[in-house]
């Protein structure tokens, strides 16, 4: 048994720890190179910027509409907060449910607005269009359909299957 253990040590000592760390260093150095690949030309980036700005404009209009529906502009209070119109409990419950749904829509629109702002920031920094997982360039068609996309379709599919 002692011979086997020393035999293993000899095989392990034959491997050079310098080579394995050099390989690791090379792999680590290779990762940033993927982000320095040539991205989309300025013409395409401006095309994506226009798409994002148009969606941002639509979202801001939708948020304003939702805010108006939730607030009484004359008093600044949420509608139905002190409503004396609905006396029946079922009516009050229905109004409360409508307010909550409106709030959820507004919250969702606000989250999407932050994604759009992030995409504009990535365009300005030269990071737009690259998959955050594998570093490859995301297909133009995908970015036109989903301008906030941060993953190529392959990585997004893998992520969806894992969850």
Secondary structure, 3 states (H helix, E strand, C coil): CHHHHHHHHHHHHHCCHHHHHHHHHHHHHHHHHHHCCCCCCHHHHHHHHHHHHHHHHHHHHHHHHHHHHHECCCCCCECCCCCCCCCCHHHHHHHHHHHHHHHHHHHHHHHHHHHHHHHHHHHHHCCCCECCCCCCECCHHHHHHCCCCCCCHHHHHHHHHHC
